Amino acid sequence: MPQLNMENTTGMNKNTVLAWATFIMLIVGFGLIALGAFRYDEIAGFGFGAVGIGFLANAWVFNALKGRV
């Protein structure tokens, strides 16, 4: 059975994972805010906007965690 050399693997570390998660959450958050602002004129627009702001807040927390985890 061959031995795997795990010393020189260049995979994603924790900071890279948090950076990608932050980027994806920013895209989703701005998309939800845009849906609430431009697509829905009724009360549903407020819900989409509120959830979009929540996604932006979570992305901010993920960005603050980079380097500390």
Buried (B, 14 or more C-beta within 10 A) or exposed (E): EEEEEEEEEEEEEEEEBBBEBBEEBBEBBBEBBEBBEEEBEEEEBEBBBEBBBEBBEBBBEBBEBBEEE
